[in-house]
Amino acid sequence: MVTLAEVARHAGVSASTVSYVLSGKRSISTGTRERVERSIQQLGYHPNAGARALASSRSNVIALMMPLRTDMYVPVMMEIALAVTTTARAHGYDVLLLTGDEGARTVRRVTGSGLADAMILMDVELDDERLPLLRESPRPAVLIGLPADTAGLTCVDLDFVATGALCVAHLAGLGHRDIAVIGEAPAVYERHTGFAERTLDGLRGKARELGVRLLHRPCEAGYGPTAATLARIFDERPGTTGFVVQNESAVEPLLGILRQQGRAVPEDVSVIAVCPDQVALQASVRLTSVSIPAEEMGRRAVERVVAKLAGHGEDDVTLIAPELTVRASTGSAPV
């Protein structure tokens, strides 16, 4: 590994001059700077990250808190993480991925140790225990998600309230008066996870406005739980003709069970999903859906945190407007 001293000898300057060229802390003549830069390129010198961090009090690392839970749809989370990583690299930052479910302890460890210059947090709950620490920390942070109180925070998220409202409005516009929601696993609601709670708020609000009956039932992943949830829904509301699914793992089991019961989609029952486009397009019936803009959320979160690191950018909330794509799974309610 090439050292700074070797670069200095190759360029015919002192080691401190090489350091100043790298840090930009002192003005160096154009000729000297170009000579040092040529030596760096020719020798393939890479500054030691640890030394650079000590010298600048910056690590050039963004920490991404992404708890991996069995009740969450991991592919969406990984798509967001990939967007965060690639966007961060484009801005000269590496990403430290934190997947443990340690909550406030992890925030305290990262902010107190200087492991990262800033943080991006996912899986945000309405009353998230991490938020008081973020508000007190001098290090910038951005949430991918929306808590109940956004004061003093910077947040990026899909507008899930508008998403829920959009789903009900679409089905109601097709004449469906009894709509059932197959939701996330019960634990997601027990934690009061922001995206799930806000979608419910939008669904219920629009149903009240339009005079539509709405029934919500959480659902664990898998064929068996989906079958049990569907049976419960038809027991309680036999006239249900419209379904909103916010649970990617329940999509294909639901379509299969409806086929087995002789309920045609969309002739007898309409189904709309809140899910990634890939899930909607690969389903056995191409699903009408509201897409999860995972790449855009990750990219915007990094752009906001980089702006805060540069010393500009106020705390604010960025909500991405939902887009509904009509496909083969929704149609007029049966007479």
C-alpha positions as CSV (number, residue, x, y, z in Angstrom):
1,M,0.0,0.0,0.0
2,V,1.4,3.4,-1.1
3,T,2.0,5.8,1.8
4,L,1.7,9.6,2.0
5,A,5.5,9.8,2.5
6,E,6.1,7.9,-0.8
7,V,3.8,10.3,-2.6
8,A,5.8,13.2,-1.1
9,R,9.1,11.8,-2.3
10,H,7.7,11.1,-5.8
11,A,6.4,14.7,-6.1
12,G,9.5,16.2,-4.5
13,V,7.6,18.0,-1.8
14,S,7.1,17.6,2.0
15,A,4.6,15.2,3.5
16,S,2.7,18.2,5.0
17,T,2.3,19.7,1.5
18,V,0.7,16.4,0.3
19,S,-1.6,16.6,3.3
20,Y,-2.6,20.1,2.5
21,V,-3.4,19.3,-1.1
22,L,-5.6,16.4,0.1
23,S,-7.4,18.4,2.8
24,G,-7.6,21.8,1.1
25,K,-6.8,23.4,4.4
26,R,-4.1,25.7,3.0
27,S,-3.5,27.4,-0.3
28,I,-1.0,25.5,-2.5
29,S,0.4,26.9,-5.8
30,T,-1.2,25.5,-8.9
31,G,2.1,23.9,-10.1
32,T,2.8,22.2,-6.8
33,R,-0.8,20.9,-6.5
34,E,-0.8,19.5,-10.0
35,R,2.5,17.8,-9.4
36,V,1.2,16.2,-6.2
37,E,-2.0,15.1,-7.9
38,R,0.0,13.5,-10.7
39,S,2.0,11.5,-8.2
40,I,-1.1,10.4,-6.4
41,Q,-2.6,9.2,-9.6
42,Q,0.6,7.5,-10.9
43,L,1.2,5.7,-7.6
44,G,-2.4,4.8,-7.0
45,Y,-2.4,6.4,-3.5
46,H,-5.7,6.2,-1.4
47,P,-5.8,8.2,1.8
48,N,-6.4,6.2,4.9
49,A,-10.0,6.5,5.8
50,G,-9.4,6.4,9.6
51,A,-6.7,9.1,9.4
52,R,-8.8,11.2,7.2
53,A,-11.7,11.0,9.6
54,L,-9.5,12.0,12.5
55,A,-8.1,15.0,10.6
56,S,-11.5,16.2,9.4
57,S,-13.8,15.1,12.2
58,R,-15.8,13.5,9.4
59,S,-16.2,9.8,8.5
60,N,-17.9,10.3,5.1
61,V,-20.3,7.6,6.2
62,I,-24.1,7.6,6.5
63,A,-25.7,5.1,8.8
64,L,-28.9,3.4,7.5
65,M,-31.0,1.9,10.3
66,M,-33.1,-0.8,8.6
67,P,-34.4,-3.3,11.2
68,L,-35.0,-6.7,9.4
69,R,-38.2,-8.1,10.8
70,T,-40.1,-11.3,9.8
71,D,-43.3,-9.4,9.5
72,M,-42.0,-6.9,6.9
73,Y,-41.7,-7.4,3.2
74,V,-37.9,-7.4,2.9
75,P,-37.5,-6.9,-0.9
76,V,-39.0,-3.4,-0.6
77,M,-36.7,-2.5,2.2
78,M,-33.7,-3.8,0.3
79,E,-34.7,-1.8,-2.8
80,I,-34.7,1.3,-0.6
81,A,-31.4,0.4,0.9
82,L,-29.9,-0.1,-2.6
83,A,-31.1,3.3,-3.6
84,V,-29.6,4.9,-0.5
85,T,-26.3,3.2,-1.1
86,T,-25.9,4.1,-4.8
87,T,-27.1,7.7,-4.2
88,A,-24.7,8.1,-1.2
89,R,-21.8,6.8,-3.3
90,A,-22.6,9.4,-6.0
91,H,-22.2,12.0,-3.3
92,G,-19.0,10.6,-2.0
93,Y,-20.4,8.8,1.1
94,D,-20.3,5.1,2.2
95,V,-23.3,3.5,4.0
96,L,-23.1,1.7,7.3
97,L,-26.1,-0.7,7.3
98,L,-27.6,-1.4,10.7
99,T,-30.2,-4.2,10.6
100,G,-30.6,-5.0,14.4
101,D,-33.7,-4.2,16.3
102,E,-32.1,-2.1,19.1
103,G,-33.9,1.1,18.5
104,A,-32.7,4.0,20.7
105,R,-29.6,2.1,21.8
106,T,-28.3,2.0,18.2
107,V,-29.0,5.7,17.7
108,R,-27.1,6.5,20.9
109,R,-24.2,4.3,19.9
110,V,-23.8,5.8,16.4
111,T,-24.3,9.4,17.4
112,G,-22.0,9.1,20.4
113,S,-19.1,7.2,18.7
114,G,-18.8,9.3,15.5
115,L,-19.3,6.1,13.4
116,A,-21.3,8.1,10.9
117,D,-21.8,11.8,9.9
118,A,-25.5,11.4,9.6
119,M,-28.3,8.8,9.9
120,I,-31.3,7.6,7.8
121,L,-33.9,5.7,9.6
122,M,-36.5,3.3,8.3
123,D,-39.4,1.4,9.8
124,V,-40.7,4.5,11.5
125,E,-43.4,4.1,14.2
126,L,-46.0,6.8,15.0
127,D,-44.4,7.2,18.5
128,D,-40.9,6.1,17.7
129,E,-38.5,5.8,20.7
130,R,-35.6,7.0,18.6
131,L,-37.0,10.4,17.9
132,P,-36.1,12.3,21.1
133,L,-32.4,11.3,20.6
134,L,-32.5,12.5,17.0
135,R,-33.9,15.8,18.0
136,E,-31.1,16.3,20.6
137,S,-28.3,15.1,18.3
138,P,-26.1,17.5,16.5
139,R,-25.8,15.0,13.6
140,P,-28.3,15.3,10.8
141,A,-30.9,12.6,10.3
142,V,-33.7,11.8,7.8
143,L,-36.6,9.5,8.3
144,I,-38.0,7.3,5.6
145,G,-41.4,7.3,7.2
146,L,-43.7,9.6,9.1
147,P,-44.2,9.7,12.9
148,A,-47.2,11.3,14.5
149,D,-45.2,14.4,15.5
150,T,-42.8,15.6,12.8
151,A,-41.6,18.8,14.6
152,G,-37.8,19.2,14.4
153,L,-37.5,16.3,11.9
154,T,-36.9,15.7,8.2
155,C,-39.0,13.0,6.7
156,V,-39.5,11.4,3.3
157,D,-42.4,9.0,2.6
158,L,-45.1,8.0,0.2
159,D,-48.3,9.8,1.1
160,F,-50.0,6.7,2.6
161,V,-53.1,8.6,3.7
162,A,-53.7,9.6,0.1
163,T,-52.8,6.1,-1.0
164,G,-55.6,4.6,1.1
165,A,-58.1,7.2,0.0
166,L,-57.1,6.5,-3.7
167,C,-57.8,2.8,-3.3
168,V,-61.3,3.3,-1.8
169,A,-62.2,6.0,-4.4
170,H,-61.2,3.7,-7.3
171,L,-63.3,0.8,-6.0
172,A,-66.3,3.0,-5.0
173,G,-66.2,4.6,-8.5
174,L,-66.7,1.1,-9.9
175,G,-69.8,0.6,-7.7
176,H,-68.3,-1.5,-4.9
177,R,-70.1,-0.7,-1.6
178,D,-68.5,-3.4,0.7
179,I,-64.7,-3.3,0.7
180,A,-62.4,-5.4,2.8
181,V,-58.8,-4.6,3.6
182,I,-56.3,-7.5,4.0
183,G,-53.6,-5.7,5.9
184,E,-50.1,-6.4,7.2
185,A,-49.3,-8.9,10.0
186,P,-50.8,-8.0,13.4
187,A,-47.4,-7.1,14.9
188,V,-47.1,-4.2,12.4
189,Y,-50.2,-2.6,13.8
190,E,-49.3,-3.4,17.4
191,R,-46.0,-1.4,16.9
192,H,-48.1,1.4,15.3
193,T,-45.9,1.4,12.3
194,G,-46.5,4.7,10.4
195,F,-47.1,3.5,6.9
196,A,-49.7,0.9,7.9
197,E,-51.6,3.2,10.3
198,R,-51.6,6.1,7.8
199,T,-53.0,3.9,5.0
200,L,-55.8,2.8,7.4
201,D,-56.6,6.5,8.1
202,G,-56.9,7.2,4.4
203,L,-59.0,4.1,3.7
204,R,-61.4,4.8,6.6
205,G,-61.7,8.5,5.9
206,K,-62.5,8.1,2.2
207,A,-65.0,5.2,3.0
208,R,-66.9,7.5,5.5
209,E,-66.9,10.3,2.9
210,L,-68.3,8.0,0.1
211,G,-70.6,6.0,2.3
212,V,-68.8,2.7,1.7
213,R,-68.6,-0.1,4.3
214,L,-65.0,-1.0,5.1
215,L,-63.7,-4.0,7.0
216,H,-60.0,-4.2,8.0
217,R,-58.3,-7.5,9.0
218,P,-54.6,-8.0,9.6
219,C,-53.1,-11.1,8.0
220,E,-49.9,-13.1,8.7
221,A,-47.9,-14.3,5.7
222,G,-48.7,-17.5,3.9
223,Y,-51.5,-19.5,2.3
224,G,-53.1,-20.7,5.6
225,P,-53.4,-17.3,7.3
226,T,-54.7,-15.8,4.1
227,A,-57.4,-18.5,3.7
228,A,-58.4,-18.0,7.4
229,T,-58.6,-14.2,7.0
230,L,-60.6,-14.5,3.8
231,A,-63.1,-16.9,5.4
232,R,-63.5,-14.5,8.3
233,I,-64.2,-11.6,6.0
234,F,-66.9,-13.5,4.0
235,D,-68.4,-14.7,7.3
236,E,-68.7,-11.1,8.6
237,R,-69.5,-9.4,5.2
238,P,-70.8,-11.9,2.7
239,G,-71.5,-9.1,0.2
240,T,-67.9,-8.1,0.0
241,T,-66.9,-7.4,-3.7
242,G,-63.8,-5.2,-3.3
243,F,-60.5,-6.0,-1.7
244,V,-57.5,-3.7,-0.9
245,V,-54.4,-5.7,-0.1
246,Q,-51.5,-4.1,1.8
247,N,-49.5,-7.3,2.3
248,E,-47.4,-8.6,-0.5
249,S,-47.2,-12.1,0.9
250,A,-51.0,-12.4,0.8
251,V,-51.4,-11.4,-2.8
252,E,-51.0,-14.7,-4.6
253,P,-52.6,-16.8,-1.9
254,L,-55.7,-14.5,-2.1
255,L,-56.0,-14.8,-5.9
256,G,-55.6,-18.6,-5.7
257,I,-58.2,-19.0,-3.0
258,L,-60.7,-16.8,-4.8
259,R,-60.2,-19.0,-7.9
260,Q,-60.8,-22.2,-5.9
261,Q,-64.0,-20.7,-4.5
262,G,-65.3,-19.9,-8.0
263,R,-65.0,-16.2,-7.6
264,A,-63.7,-14.6,-10.8
265,V,-61.4,-11.6,-10.7
266,P,-62.6,-9.0,-11.6
267,E,-66.0,-10.2,-12.7
268,D,-67.1,-11.2,-9.2
269,V,-64.5,-9.6,-7.0
270,S,-62.1,-6.7,-7.6
271,V,-58.6,-6.6,-6.0
272,I,-56.3,-3.6,-5.7
273,A,-52.9,-3.8,-4.0
274,V,-50.5,-1.4,-2.4
275,C,-47.2,-3.0,-3.5
276,P,-44.2,-2.8,-5.8
277,D,-44.9,-2.9,-9.5
278,Q,-43.0,-6.1,-9.8
279,V,-45.5,-7.9,-7.4
280,A,-48.5,-6.4,-9.3
281,L,-47.1,-7.4,-12.7
282,Q,-46.0,-10.9,-11.8
283,A,-49.3,-11.9,-10.0
284,S,-51.5,-14.5,-11.7
285,V,-53.9,-11.7,-12.4
286,R,-52.1,-8.4,-13.3
287,L,-53.1,-6.2,-10.3
288,T,-54.4,-2.8,-10.2
289,S,-52.1,-1.2,-7.7
290,V,-50.6,1.8,-6.0
291,S,-46.8,1.4,-6.4
292,I,-44.3,1.8,-3.6
293,P,-41.7,4.3,-4.9
294,A,-38.8,2.6,-3.1
295,E,-36.0,3.9,-5.3
296,E,-37.4,7.5,-5.1
297,M,-37.7,7.4,-1.3
298,G,-34.2,6.2,-0.9
299,R,-32.7,8.7,-3.3
300,R,-34.6,11.7,-1.8
301,A,-33.6,10.7,1.7
302,V,-29.9,10.8,0.8
303,E,-30.3,14.1,-1.0
304,R,-31.9,15.6,2.0
305,V,-29.3,14.3,4.4
306,V,-26.4,15.4,2.1
307,A,-27.9,18.9,2.0
308,K,-28.1,19.0,5.8
309,L,-24.4,17.9,6.0
310,A,-23.5,20.8,3.7
311,G,-25.2,23.2,6.1
312,H,-28.3,24.0,4.3
313,G,-31.8,22.5,4.2
314,E,-34.5,23.1,6.8
315,D,-36.4,20.3,8.6
316,D,-39.4,19.4,6.5
317,V,-41.7,16.6,5.3
318,T,-41.6,15.4,1.7
319,L,-44.6,13.3,0.8
320,I,-44.6,11.6,-2.6
321,A,-48.0,11.6,-4.3
322,P,-49.4,8.1,-4.9
323,E,-50.0,6.8,-8.4
324,L,-52.7,4.2,-9.1
325,T,-52.3,2.0,-12.2
326,V,-55.4,0.3,-13.4
327,R,-54.8,-3.3,-14.7
328,A,-56.8,-6.5,-15.0
329,S,-57.9,-7.1,-11.4
330,T,-60.5,-4.4,-10.9
331,G,-63.9,-3.9,-12.7
332,S,-67.5,-2.9,-12.1
333,A,-69.2,-4.4,-9.1
334,P,-71.4,-7.3,-9.9
335,V,-75.1,-6.5,-10.1
